[in-house]
Amino acid sequence: MTRLAPSPFIHPLDLPHFSGDASVSSFVMISAARRRRARALSLVAASASLLLAACGKDTPADAKPNATANASATNAAAPSAAMLLGERDVVSASNRVVADGVSVTGSLDPADKVEIQSQIAGQLARVFVDRGTVVRRGQVIATFESGALRAQVASAEAAVAARERDLEAADTLYKRGAASQQDFVNARVARDAARAQLAQAQETLQRASITAPIAGQVSEKLVATGEGVQSGKKLFTIVNADALELAGQISAADAARVRVGQRVALTLETYPGRTLMGRVDRLDAVADATTRQVTVYIRYDNRAGSERIVAGLFASGRIETPAADGRQSATSSMVTVPTAAVRTEGAESVVYTVANDTLHRQVVTVGTRDPDTDAVEIRRGLEAGATVLVAPGASPRDKTPVRMTRDNDRAKAATATGNKA
């Protein structure tokens, strides 16, 4: 029986006694499989060791609460970031007069305006005026060809004369008993009809001369000499700009405060710095069915000022009315701020003031708002001279630190912050 010598690739414990060559081959195959299994187990053990080492580097569970507490304490100790405010983000509350009343806008048009239409059909013989011509009341401004019309008048006059003679003859015969009463009545009816035809012909001839119904100026001329026109065609427009009128729309609630004769302060962009004083001339009794607005008519005497106002310009006005709470129109100085400075928080009106580099929330009572200047009256809760926040994009909080910068510096700071981000 032959014994195999130990090999450097085979573990001594794996060397049992074999007999024959076939037994040796089987032994070699079994030993190779065991070596592969041993290497696989070694790799699994090494991986497990690496995982345990990695887990050992994490923060212990009992240390995590302490770290969280430390972070919270650090954040609490860090000071709040200051709000950057530029020069245009704040204003100073000031004393000024806020005029109470009802705002109205519209075009200042001539109070007297007449459109002249043709009352007959025919050809215009002469047109005596042009746009801008000053005319007197009753002045002839155009005429129609009147030859045929004059002939009609002459014919009607002759017919009237004939019917007058017929009536006289019928009357004589009736009184003598030679004619019946019916003959006399028929003659009189014929005479009256001839007179009516004459009156109509004379009226048509009179309409051949177009006259100005009011004194003023020609603002529109739509025809020329020799032009044929039909009855009803618009020929001219004449206006009188001695008085101007503004027709404006106001709410029904404001209409209840408006009275005829109330003063109205009018301003025009064409005349900056100039205020025109008009009066309420009349007020519609029924609101518009679509808009529910009421039309108020403001009249301005264009002869009162040193310079006449050109008609047709857009104007803004304020009707001096008692305030909604019964007070008369404001005449005393009140503390005012821009409308944007007043914020609504819940049921309160508040403003944020800046003092000692800190925002302060102050509850205020607002009064009249002036839409012309976009200012609102502060009746309680704010003193004149206070620095008030008006930045529309800001979200203020009470006691927030602020830092005032010039607008250029603020823009640079915002740019630097964006670059860091």
ZIPEGI-V358454 format. One record per residue. N is the residue number from 1. RES is the residue in one small letter. PSI is psi in radians with two decimals (NA if undefined). OMEGA is omega in whole degrees, 0 to 359 (none if undefined). BURIAL is b if it has 24 or more other C-alpha atoms within 12 Angstrom, else e. Layout:
BEGIN
n-><N;N>
res-><RES;RES>
psi-><PSI;PSI>
omega-><OMEGA;OMEGA>
burial-><BURIAL;BURIAL>
END
This chain:
BEGIN
n-><1;2;3;4;5;6;7;8;9;10;11;12;13;14;15;16;17;18;19;20;21;22;23;24;25;26;27;28;29;30;31;32;33;34;35;36;37;38;39;40;41;42;43;44;45;46;47;48;49;50;51;52;53;54;55;56;57;58;59;60;61;62;63;64;65;66;67;68;69;70;71;72;73;74;75;76;77;78;79;80;81;82;83;84;85;86;87;88;89;90;91;92;93;94;95;96;97;98;99;100;101;102;103;104;105;106;107;108;109;110;111;112;113;114;115;116;117;118;119;120;121;122;123;124;125;126;127;128;129;130;131;132;133;134;135;136;137;138;139;140;141;142;143;144;145;146;147;148;149;150;151;152;153;154;155;156;157;158;159;160;161;162;163;164;165;166;167;168;169;170;171;172;173;174;175;176;177;178;179;180;181;182;183;184;185;186;187;188;189;190;191;192;193;194;195;196;197;198;199;200;201;202;203;204;205;206;207;208;209;210;211;212;213;214;215;216;217;218;219;220;221;222;223;224;225;226;227;228;229;230;231;232;233;234;235;236;237;238;239;240;241;242;243;244;245;246;247;248;249;250;251;252;253;254;255;256;257;258;259;260;261;262;263;264;265;266;267;268;269;270;271;272;273;274;275;276;277;278;279;280;281;282;283;284;285;286;287;288;289;290;291;292;293;294;295;296;297;298;299;300;301;302;303;304;305;306;307;308;309;310;311;312;313;314;315;316;317;318;319;320;321;322;323;324;325;326;327;328;329;330;331;332;333;334;335;336;337;338;339;340;341;342;343;344;345;346;347;348;349;350;351;352;353;354;355;356;357;358;359;360;361;362;363;364;365;366;367;368;369;370;371;372;373;374;375;376;377;378;379;380;381;382;383;384;385;386;387;388;389;390;391;392;393;394;395;396;397;398;399;400;401;402;403;404;405;406;407;408;409;410;411;412;413;414;415;416;417;418;419;420;421>
res-><m;t;r;l;a;p;s;p;f;i;h;p;l;d;l;p;h;f;s;g;d;a;s;v;s;s;f;v;m;i;s;a;a;r;r;r;r;a;r;a;l;s;l;v;a;a;s;a;s;l;l;l;a;a;c;g;k;d;t;p;a;d;a;k;p;n;a;t;a;n;a;s;a;t;n;a;a;a;p;s;a;a;m;l;l;g;e;r;d;v;v;s;a;s;n;r;v;v;a;d;g;v;s;v;t;g;s;l;d;p;a;d;k;v;e;i;q;s;q;i;a;g;q;l;a;r;v;f;v;d;r;g;t;v;v;r;r;g;q;v;i;a;t;f;e;s;g;a;l;r;a;q;v;a;s;a;e;a;a;v;a;a;r;e;r;d;l;e;a;a;d;t;l;y;k;r;g;a;a;s;q;q;d;f;v;n;a;r;v;a;r;d;a;a;r;a;q;l;a;q;a;q;e;t;l;q;r;a;s;i;t;a;p;i;a;g;q;v;s;e;k;l;v;a;t;g;e;g;v;q;s;g;k;k;l;f;t;i;v;n;a;d;a;l;e;l;a;g;q;i;s;a;a;d;a;a;r;v;r;v;g;q;r;v;a;l;t;l;e;t;y;p;g;r;t;l;m;g;r;v;d;r;l;d;a;v;a;d;a;t;t;r;q;v;t;v;y;i;r;y;d;n;r;a;g;s;e;r;i;v;a;g;l;f;a;s;g;r;i;e;t;p;a;a;d;g;r;q;s;a;t;s;s;m;v;t;v;p;t;a;a;v;r;t;e;g;a;e;s;v;v;y;t;v;a;n;d;t;l;h;r;q;v;v;t;v;g;t;r;d;p;d;t;d;a;v;e;i;r;r;g;l;e;a;g;a;t;v;l;v;a;p;g;a;s;p;r;d;k;t;p;v;r;m;t;r;d;n;d;r;a;k;a;a;t;a;t;g;n;k;a>
psi-><2.23;2.36;2.34;2.47;2.62;2.42;2.60;-0.26;0.01;2.30;2.43;-0.53;-0.33;0.36;1.34;3.11;2.27;2.80;2.28;2.83;-0.65;-0.66;-0.61;-0.70;-0.75;-0.71;-0.71;-0.73;-0.74;-0.68;-0.67;-0.71;-0.71;-0.62;-0.70;-0.66;-0.65;-0.70;-0.67;-0.75;-0.64;-0.72;-0.73;-0.72;-0.67;-0.70;-0.73;-0.66;-0.72;-0.71;-0.72;-0.65;-0.72;-0.75;-0.53;-0.37;-0.34;2.81;2.31;2.64;-0.64;-0.22;-0.32;-0.81;-0.68;-0.67;-0.74;-0.74;-0.72;-0.70;-0.74;-0.73;-0.66;-0.77;-0.69;-0.58;-0.37;2.40;2.59;2.52;2.39;2.49;2.19;2.21;2.32;3.12;-0.53;-0.04;-0.17;2.70;2.91;2.20;2.32;2.77;2.20;2.94;2.16;1.92;2.22;2.71;-2.98;2.21;2.50;2.49;2.74;-3.05;2.37;1.71;2.79;2.38;-0.56;2.06;2.23;2.28;2.18;2.17;2.68;2.33;-0.10;2.90;2.44;-2.97;2.33;2.18;-0.73;2.49;2.09;-0.11;2.92;3.10;2.32;-0.12;2.30;2.27;2.72;2.79;2.27;-0.07;2.39;2.19;-0.28;2.75;2.62;2.81;2.18;0.15;-0.87;-0.61;-0.66;-0.63;-0.67;-0.67;-0.76;-0.73;-0.72;-0.64;-0.72;-0.67;-0.69;-0.74;-0.73;-0.73;-0.50;-0.73;-0.70;-0.68;-0.70;-0.72;-0.73;-0.64;-0.75;-0.81;-0.62;-0.70;-0.53;-0.14;0.17;-0.19;2.61;2.88;-0.58;-0.65;-0.70;-0.76;-0.74;-0.68;-0.67;-0.68;-0.73;-0.70;-0.76;-0.67;-0.67;-0.66;-0.69;-0.71;-0.64;-0.75;-0.68;-0.74;-0.68;-0.68;-0.68;-0.69;-0.65;-0.62;-0.20;-0.28;2.05;2.18;2.77;2.16;-0.39;2.84;2.46;-2.50;2.59;2.05;-0.37;2.39;2.01;0.07;2.93;2.87;2.36;-0.08;2.38;2.36;2.72;2.80;2.32;-0.09;2.42;2.26;-0.87;2.82;2.22;2.31;2.69;1.92;0.28;-0.48;2.30;2.63;2.39;2.17;1.88;2.76;2.29;2.83;2.82;-0.60;-0.72;-0.59;-0.50;-0.34;-0.12;2.40;2.61;2.33;-0.20;2.53;2.59;2.16;2.08;2.43;2.55;2.41;-0.50;-0.46;1.28;2.47;0.03;2.31;2.22;2.40;2.06;-2.98;2.70;2.11;-0.72;2.94;2.29;2.49;-0.26;2.35;2.68;2.34;-0.44;-0.88;-0.28;0.40;2.74;2.37;2.23;2.45;2.11;2.29;2.37;2.26;1.85;-0.09;-0.13;-0.60;2.94;-0.35;2.22;2.47;2.35;2.28;2.72;0.04;2.62;2.37;2.64;2.39;2.79;2.06;2.15;1.78;2.84;2.60;2.85;-0.47;0.19;-0.20;2.74;2.94;2.47;2.28;-0.14;2.81;2.37;2.76;2.24;2.68;2.82;2.62;-0.59;-0.32;-0.34;2.19;2.56;2.05;1.81;-2.17;0.14;2.58;2.20;2.72;2.73;2.12;2.74;2.10;2.34;0.73;0.57;2.50;2.42;2.22;2.23;2.20;2.30;2.86;2.07;2.71;-2.24;2.44;2.31;1.80;-0.38;-0.65;-0.05;0.69;2.65;2.49;2.31;1.91;-0.45;2.46;0.00;2.45;2.67;2.48;-0.21;2.50;2.11;2.42;2.28;0.05;2.01;-0.47;-0.11;2.61;1.43;2.69;2.58;2.43;0.27;2.28;2.53;2.69;2.11;2.29;2.80;2.71;-0.64;-0.75;-0.65;-0.69;-0.70;-0.70;-0.70;-0.65;-0.77;-0.71;-0.69;-0.65;-0.66;-0.65;NA>
omega-><185;177;180;176;178;178;178;182;184;180;183;181;179;184;174;179;178;176;178;181;180;179;179;181;179;179;182;182;180;181;179;180;179;179;179;179;179;180;179;178;178;179;179;180;180;179;179;179;179;179;179;179;179;178;181;180;181;179;179;183;182;180;183;179;180;180;179;179;180;179;179;180;180;179;180;182;182;181;178;179;181;177;179;179;177;183;182;180;182;174;177;177;186;174;178;180;174;182;177;178;183;180;180;179;179;181;177;183;178;180;179;182;183;174;184;178;178;179;177;175;180;181;181;179;181;170;189;186;175;178;179;180;176;183;174;176;181;180;178;182;177;178;175;168;190;181;181;180;178;177;178;178;180;179;179;177;179;179;179;180;179;181;176;180;178;181;179;179;180;180;181;180;180;180;179;181;181;180;180;177;180;177;179;180;180;180;180;178;179;177;181;179;178;178;179;178;177;179;179;179;179;179;179;178;179;180;177;175;182;182;179;181;179;173;180;180;177;180;177;173;188;182;179;179;179;182;175;183;176;178;180;180;177;184;185;168;179;180;173;185;175;176;179;183;176;176;184;180;177;180;179;179;178;180;179;181;185;179;176;179;179;181;180;177;183;176;179;178;180;181;183;179;181;179;178;181;176;180;176;182;179;185;178;180;183;178;177;185;182;186;184;177;180;180;176;184;181;180;178;179;184;177;186;184;178;181;180;179;177;181;176;181;178;182;173;183;176;179;181;181;171;179;181;181;177;179;174;180;185;177;181;182;180;176;182;175;174;181;182;182;182;181;178;179;186;179;185;170;185;169;177;180;179;178;180;177;181;175;179;179;181;177;184;173;184;179;184;175;179;182;181;181;182;178;179;181;176;184;183;173;182;179;178;180;179;177;189;178;177;182;184;183;183;175;189;172;180;177;177;176;178;175;182;178;170;184;179;179;180;179;179;180;179;179;180;178;178;179;179;179;none>
burial-><e;e;e;e;e;e;e;e;e;e;e;e;e;e;e;e;e;e;e;e;e;e;e;e;e;e;e;e;e;e;e;e;e;e;e;e;e;e;e;e;e;e;e;e;e;e;e;e;e;e;e;e;e;e;e;e;e;e;e;e;e;e;e;e;e;e;e;e;e;e;e;e;e;e;e;e;e;e;e;e;e;e;b;b;b;b;e;e;b;b;b;b;b;b;e;e;b;b;b;b;b;b;b;b;b;b;b;b;b;b;b;b;b;b;b;b;b;b;b;b;e;b;b;b;e;e;b;b;b;b;e;e;b;e;b;e;e;e;e;e;b;b;b;b;b;b;e;e;b;e;e;e;b;e;e;b;b;e;b;b;e;e;b;b;e;b;b;e;e;b;b;e;e;e;e;e;e;e;e;e;e;e;e;b;e;e;b;b;e;b;b;e;e;b;b;e;b;b;e;e;b;b;e;b;b;e;b;b;b;b;b;b;b;b;b;b;b;b;b;e;b;b;b;b;e;e;e;e;b;e;e;e;e;e;b;b;b;b;b;b;b;b;b;b;b;b;b;b;b;b;b;e;e;b;b;e;b;b;b;e;e;b;b;b;b;b;b;b;e;e;e;e;e;e;e;b;b;b;b;b;b;e;b;b;e;e;e;e;e;e;e;e;b;b;b;b;b;b;b;b;b;b;e;e;e;e;e;e;b;e;b;e;e;b;b;b;b;b;b;b;b;b;b;e;e;e;e;e;b;b;e;e;e;b;b;b;b;b;b;b;b;b;b;e;e;e;e;e;b;b;b;b;b;b;b;e;e;b;b;b;b;b;b;b;e;b;b;b;b;b;e;b;e;e;b;b;b;b;e;e;b;b;e;e;e;b;b;b;b;b;b;e;e;e;e;b;e;e;e;b;e;b;b;b;e;e;e;e;e;e;e;e;e;e;e;e;e;e;e;e;e>
END
